[in-house]
Amino acid sequence: MTAAAKRSLLAGLRWTSLRLRLVVVFALVALTAAVSASGIAYWLNREAVLTRTQDAALGDFRQEMQNRAASLPLHPTKDDLQNAAVQMASSSPGYSVLLVDKRDGDKPIVGNSNLDTFTLDNVPLSLQQQVNRKQPAEAGNTYPYHLFWQRTSIRGTPYLVAGTRIIGGGPTGYMLKSLDQERQDLNSLAWSLGIATGLALVGSALLAQAAATTVLRPVQRLGDAARKLGEGKLDTRLVVSGTDELADLSRTFNRAASSLEKKVADMSAREESSRRFVADMSHELRTPLTAITAVAEVLEDEADSLDPMIAPAVHLVVSETRRLNDLVENLMEVTRFDAGTARLVLDTVDVADQVTACIDARAWLDAVDLDAERGMMVRLDPRRLDVILANLIGNALKHGGSPVRVSVRTDGDELVIEVRDHGPGIPEDVLPHVFDRFYKASASRPRSEGSGLGLSIAMENAHIHGGDITAANSPDGDGAVFVLRLPRVAEELTRTARDHGAEARDEEGDAT
């Protein structure tokens, strides 16, 4: 199973999935409708079956009582009752008969069609009392005795029990009709309705799945397209078909994607144009700056022999020329980072020697305390490490307070260099911006000695090594702390960068 299929399956199984909720809602609606319809159908059929059986049995029993029991002698014998009961049961639609008469002293005489299946004990006492109770004669009731019936259960089998008494004197008759066949028929009906309900539930789930697939497929395509768009594939478009709301949504997405692609292309073009402008400007400035720098150095050598009124101007020109030269070099370095052409030139160096060389080259030995053990070998770009250290230490000396302490240690596979000063620290509103380009803490001093690019260049050099720089104030409130973290071996980063560069050159060659 592919990863996309697994993601799709897991998404479909989540309760938050619209597909699952749609299937569940369809199933619940179908289940409710099927159960309601099955329940109503079962109840209607049950009443119809029982009523039909009951009416047929009661009607036949009434007729037999009129034809046979009423024709018995006023004081029948047990044999008379037995014969009459057998004749009534033999002509009946499957019920047993019990005839009861009384002699002097209320001693009952019983005759039944089947002694094993139907005795007086099987007749509920309440039914016996109701059958033998004489009803008062009135306008709506001209007969003192009526036919009464009751549904009961004997040893787990449902039965219909009915009884009546001969008007004007005669035996009392009881009828026992088994409803077991009707129960089996109703159970079969219940099973059929249950199976139909299950099939309806399965059908509704399949229908919901089909509906969800039909409805959610465009939504899924829209989600995939939005994901690709978020990954930077701005040429992603949806195939639109139909005129429904989903088609309108797809058209809206395509218009938004086209607009976004155009805006990003315009921004990229402007950014590329600005980057080329800075690079070209920096490159064009280097030639005149070289000549100006040479003249400035000559003037600086002759400053002591010049007119005292001219000497300050000469020193100012020399200083500003050097500052302009540093600015151009920084701009070119930034341009290389932006263009992705900056590369590492790795070498295995002793960090202590490297830091010492950086401090010594800039005559900072008296102002910097170094805590670094010799023999700590790492593989990195020495020139870029020198740029990072020069910017961090120079920034600490310029804006912090002496002495500046530089400590070097290793932490697992990382090289950690900490630069701490003893100045006033960094204001809290400035901390998030110390590595921003051209950012200066004081807007009232736009002509400070720095260009506002040093710390940002240091951060870029750390990033190209796969490292990072953090800035914070000392916990004891005494100065600021910059912490540089670099991997001790940057070989893999160099190989990755080289591969990316080769791919970029291949794409450029294909384009030409």
Secondary structure, DSSP 4 states (H G I P E B T S, - for coil): --HHHHHHHHHHHSTT-HHHHHHHHHHHHHHHHHHHHHHHHHHHHHHHHHHHHHHHHHHHHHHHHHHTGGGS-SS--HHHHHHHHHHHHHTSSSEEEEEEEE-TTS-EEEEES-TTT--GGGS-HHHHHHHHSPPPPBTTB--S---EEEEEEETTEEEEEEEEE-TTS--EEEEEEE-HHHHHHHHHHHHHHHHHHHHHHHHHHHHHHHHHHHHHHHHHHHHHHHHHHHTT-TT--PPP-SSSHHHHHHHHHHHHHHHHHHHHHHHHHHHHHHHHHHHHHHHHHHHHHHHHHHHHHHHHHTGGGS-TTTHHHHHHHHHHHHHHHHHHHHHHHHHHHHHT------EEEEHHHHHHHHHHHTT-TTTEEEE--TT-EEEE-HHHHHHHHHHHHHHHHHHS-SPEEEEEEEETTEEEEEEE--SS---TTTGGGTTSTT--S-TT-TT-SS-S-HHHHHHHHHHHTT-EEEEEE-TTSSSEEEEEEEESB-HHHHHHHHHHHHHHHHHHHHH-
